[in-house]
Amino acid sequence: MKDLDLTEAQWRKSSYSGGANDCVELAVLDGWIAIRDSKCPERPPLVITRADARAFIASVQAGWWA
């Protein structure tokens, strides 16, 4: 993975969070998705490819945990 500059990242949280500070935030970057804990934004985020993010979301929607 290349070094990503996250200083200009536009972090978004789910509208389902209700304004609470206990959720994850996402930033979309050139081909990458950065994920961080909204309670600890100073920690390094998890950075995955957009393809991996799509696969993860599809797995959750398919009920892989059940």
C-alpha positions in Angstrom: 0.0 0.0 0.0 1.2 3.5 -0.8 1.5 6.2 1.8 -1.7 8.2 1.9 -2.0 11.8 3.0 -5.1 11.9 5.2 -4.7 15.5 6.3 -7.4 16.6 3.7 -9.6 13.6 4.1 -13.3 14.3 4.4 -14.5 11.9 7.1 -18.1 10.9 7.1 -20.2 9.0 9.6 -23.4 7.1 9.1 -26.7 9.1 9.4 -27.7 6.2 11.7 -25.2 7.4 14.3 -27.7 10.0 15.5 -24.9 12.5 16.3 -23.3 10.3 18.9 -19.6 9.9 18.9 -19.6 6.1 19.1 -19.3 4.9 15.5 -16.9 4.5 12.6 -16.1 7.2 10.1 -15.1 6.6 6.4 -13.0 8.7 4.0 -12.9 7.8 0.3 -9.5 8.3 -1.3 -8.0 7.4 -4.7 -9.0 3.8 -4.8 -8.9 3.4 -1.1 -11.3 3.6 1.9 -10.0 4.8 5.2 -11.9 3.7 8.3 -11.5 5.1 11.8 -13.1 5.1 15.2 -14.9 8.4 15.8 -14.0 8.2 19.5 -10.2 8.1 18.8 -9.6 9.9 15.5 -6.0 10.4 16.4 -5.3 6.7 16.0 -4.2 5.4 12.5 -7.1 4.4 10.4 -7.6 1.0 8.7 -7.1 1.5 5.0 -8.5 -1.0 2.5 -9.1 -1.0 -1.2 -12.5 0.0 -2.5 -12.9 -3.5 -3.9 -12.3 -5.0 -0.4 -14.8 -2.6 1.1 -17.4 -3.6 -1.5 -16.8 -7.3 -0.8 -17.1 -6.8 3.0 -20.4 -4.9 2.6 -21.8 -7.6 0.3 -20.8 -10.2 2.9 -22.5 -8.4 5.7 -25.6 -7.9 3.6 -25.6 -11.6 2.7 -25.6 -12.4 6.5 -22.2 -14.1 6.7 -22.3 -13.8 10.5 -25.5 -15.9 10.9 
